Amino acid sequence: MKRTTGLLSAGVVVLFLLSAGYLVSFWFMPSEFIIPDSGNHNIATAALPPGPGFAEDRVPKKLDVKPIPFDGDRAIKYLKALCDLGPRVSGSDAMTAPQKLVTKHFEAHGAKVVRQEFAAKQRSRSRDVPMVNLVAKWNPDAKARVIFCAHYDTRPFASEDEARNWAKPFASANDGTSGVAFLMELAHHMTDFPTKVGVDFVLFDGEEYVFDRNDKYFFGSEHFGAEYVKHKAKLPYRYDAAILLDLFAHADARLAIEGNSWEAAAPLVDQVWKVAEAVGAKSFKYERGFRRAMAVSDDHIALNHAGIPAIDVMDFDYPDWHKITDTPDKCSAKQMEEVAKVLTAWLQLQK
């Protein structure tokens, strides 16, 4: 993911950051600048977009849902196994092993897995590289569908770390691995899951294929969204909602409401955070923004542009973001279980 676009000129923002004591990496800072935020913007009274939204009124005061025995310890084992495969940079031979691993896993638990293959050209690279989105489908004949998604590639180097660490292997455990591991564990419970909608797990390639501050982001989600728009009129199904998981699995996570999610899909945000309150998920905070930014560009942007209400469940203040220290020990089985409690309760409310 990358930081949100600011409304101030670059010069003014840089001066503000320096005067506030923020450390700025000018070599790698993307064209989108960060506007710092206190993270205390409570949006409980903010107005929702006009007209009925997706699932806006589907959270009863008392939830009658079936507990799902999500095993956080097993999810952590999956996370460690993925990290043990080493860096997973888009277009490299290293992507083959995780693709085979997760495909075999999802198929073994009843999913139909589709490989969405495409080529992408990065601005700073001399040639196209092959990329693959993986789509695991449960209840594939259902016309109404929802998406749980994450990216599964890792950045070529730890760009927020000291330059001397850029040549070291980058595990990217919470960023680009935890979402995959979470979905691998959730796959154990999907064959007989008590919901009427179809469910797709989508793993995006090319989210982190970035070498230079002027490079593009989000190749996989942009391709997925474009393909959905291109074929939507003839598809036998529709996507009603999507939930993106990114930087969510660490201990003491603060899952505040990301600004672009609120602007594009407020009813869905409102529903998920109401479910979190109902099930006692303390890491979900009904507050808007992070210390690093009011809003974040991430894979949910392309989905919203494609007409799929999509939100980002994340903690953009994760201290090990894009650093060598983003290792498996930073991730928490209990935190993954809490997020699973919210998402599986939310999923049971869909009709």
N, C-alpha and C positions, 0 to 999 in steps of 0.2 A: 504494500500500500504506500501511498505518498501523501504528503501533507496538503492541506487545503489551499485553494487559491485565495490570496489576500486582496483586499480592495485598495490598499495603499500602494504607492509607488515603491519600487524595489529599494530605492535609496532611503526613503523614510523608514521602511521596515527594518533595514539593516541598522540604521542609527538607533531605532527603538530597541532592537535586540541587544546591541552593544551596551546601550545605556542601562538596560535592565540586567546586564550581567550574564546574558545567554551565550553559550559557546556555539559558534556558527562554523560549520565546515564549508567554506566558500567553494572549494574545489568540487564537492559532490552535491551541494544544495541544489535541488531541482528548481525549475522555473517557477513552481508554485511555492510561495513563501508562507511561513507559519505566522499566524496571529495568536500570541499567547492568550490563554484564557484561564480564569480562576477555577473553572470546573464546578462552580456553584450555582449555575443557572437552572433553577427548578422550573420545570415546564408543566407542572400539574394543571395550571390554568390556561395554558396556551390553546388557541383555537385549532381545531382540526380542519382539514380542507373541506369545502362545501360538498354536500351530497353524501350518500352512503358509501362507506369504504369497505374493503374486504374484511369480513369477519369482525366488524366493529363491535357487534353486540353479542359475541359468542363466549363471553367470560362470565359465567354465573357467579353469584356471591360465594357459593360453596361448590367446589369442583368435585364432580363424581367421576374420577378417572382411576384407571388401574395402574398401580405402581409397577414400573418396569425395573427388573433387577440388573440395571446397568452396573458393570463391574469395572470400577475405576482402576484397580490394580492391573487388570488384564489390558485395559487401554494403555496404561503406562508401559507395559511389556511390548505392545505393538509399537508404541512411540520409540522405544529404545531399539527395537529391531529395524525400524526404518532409518533411524539415525546411524545405526551400525553399517548401513549400506554406503555411507559417505555422502558428500555433497551431491545434490541432484540438480544440475544446471540444465536448463532447457536446451535441447538440440544435441546433448552429449550422450555418449554410450551409457553413461551412468543412469539415465532415465529408464532404461530397459528393465532393470531389476525391480524397481518399485512398481512399474506398470504391470509386470507379470504377477508380482506378489499380491497387489490389491485386487486385480482382476480375478485371480484364482480364489481369493478369500471371499469376495462378494458373490461369485458364482456358487461357491460351496454353501452359501447361506441363502440361496434361492433367488438371487437377482439375475436379471438379464443385463449384461454389460455391453455397452456400445462404445466403440472407439471413434472419437470425432477427430480425424486427422486433418492437419492443415500445415501450411508453411508460413513463416513470419520473417520479416526483414527488419532488424534493428537498425536505427539510424547510425550508430557508431560501428556497426559490423559490415563486412564486405560482401556477405552472402546471406541468402535465406537459410533458415534452419527448420527442420521438421519439429512439429509440436503435436501433442495428443491430449485432448480432453477425454476424461473417462466418465461415463454416465452409467450408473448402476440403478436399474429400475425395479421397483417392487409394485405388484399389482399393475402390470403394464397396460392392461385394457381399460383402466379407469380414465374417464374423460377429464375429471378435475384432478389436478396434480399440484404438489408442492415440492420445493427444492430445499435440500440441505446441502451446503456447498463449502468448499475451501480450496485453496491452491495447494499443489503438492510439489512444486519446484522450489529450489533454494537459490538465493542470490549468489552470484559468482564470488563475492567476497563480503566481509562484514563492514559495510560502508560507513557505519556510525562509530566504528572503533578506531583506534590509533592506526596510522598507516603501516606501521611495522607488523600489524596483525593481518593485513589484507591477504598475504600469501598463505596463511594458515587455513587448514580445513575448517569449514563453517557448518556446524551441525544444524543450526536454525530450528531448534527443537519446538519452541512454542509457536514460531512463525513458519508455517509451511509443513509442519509435521504433526502437531497436536490435532489439527482438524481432521487429518487423514486417520490418525489413530482413533479418534473419537468416533468417526463413522465406521471404522472397522469393528469396534466394540458394539456399536448400535446395530450393526448388521445381524448380530446374533439374535436380535429380538424382532426382526422385521417380518418374517414369513407369516406370522399370525398376529401381527400388530393390530390392535383394536381401533382402526380408523377406516373410513369409507373412501378416502382419497388415495390416489396413487402417489407414491413417494419416489423421488429421484435423488440419489446422492451424486453430486457433480464435483469432480476434481479438475480444477483449472490448471493448465500448463501456462507458462510464460508470464506469470504475475511478477516474478522477480528477475526477469532476464534483462538486467539493467547494468551497464558498465560506465555510463557517463551521465552527467547531470541533465543533458538534453535528450536522453533516450526516452522511448515510449514505455508505458506500463500496460499491463492487463491484456495481453494478447489473447489469452484463452477465453476470458469472459466476454471480450468484445467479439470474438469469433462465434462463441455460443449464442450471444444475443442477436448477432446479425443473421445467423442461420435460422433462429426462431422467427424473426421478423420475415425473412424471405419465404419461409414455408408455412407460416402460421395459418393462412387461409385454407390450406389443404390438410392440416394436421388433424387427427382424430381426437386430440386432447388440447387442453389449455393449461397454462401455469397460472395459478391464482396467487402464489406467494413464494418467496425465497428467503432463507435465513443463511447468512454468510458467517462463518466462524473464523476468527483471526485474532491472535494474541489474547486468548481467553482462558488458558489452561493453567496459569501460574497461581501459586498460593497468594492470598490477599488481593486477588484481582478486583478491580472496581469497574464493573461493566455499566458505564454511564451510557446515555443515549447519544449516539453519533449524529452530528448535525445533518449530513446529507440523507441519512435514513429518515430523520424526522421530516425534512422538507419534502421528500419524495413519497414516503410511505408511512405517514403518521398513524393511520388507523392500525396498521400492522404492528408498529412500535408499541402503541398503546396497549394492544391486546397482549403481546408477549410479556411486557413488563407488569401488566396486571396479573397474568398467570404466575409470574415470578413471585409477586407479593403473596398470592394465594397459597403457594406451596412453600413459602418461607425461604426463598433463595436470597440470602443476604448480599451476595456479590452484585446483584442487579440493582443499580441505583437510578431512581427516577429523576435524574439530573442531566442537564445537557452539557456536553463538552468535556474536554480533557485539559490538563495543564499545558500539553504541547499544542493543542489546536482545538478550535470550535468544531471542525468537521474534517473528515479524512476521505480522500479519494481511494477507493478500493474496488474489488470486483463487483460489488453490488451496484455500482454506477451504471455499468453496461446493461445489467438486467433491468434496472428501472427505465433506461432509455428504450429497451425492447418492449416495454409495457408490462413487465413483471414486477409487482410491488416487492421490493427487496430491502432488507435491513442488514446492518453489520453488528454482530455481537462481538465486542472487542474491548480491550483496555489499551489505548494508545499511549498510556504513560508507563507501560512495561519497561523497566529500566534496562533490560538486556536486549532491547530491540536492535537488530542489525549489528550485534556485537558477538565476538567469539564466545562470550559467556552465556549465550542463549543455548544452554545444554539441557539434557533430559532431567537433571536433578532440580531444575527450576520449575518443573511442571508437577501438578498436584492431582493425585487420584480423586481426592475429595472434591476439588474444584470441578473436575470433569463430571463427576457424579451429580453435582448440583446443577450444572448446565443441562445435563441429560434429564434431570427431573423436570426442568422447565420446558424443554423442547418436546419431550414425550407427552407431558400433560397438554401442552398446546396442540400437538398433533392429534390427540384424541378428541379435541373439540371441533375439528374440521369435518365438514359434511360435503 
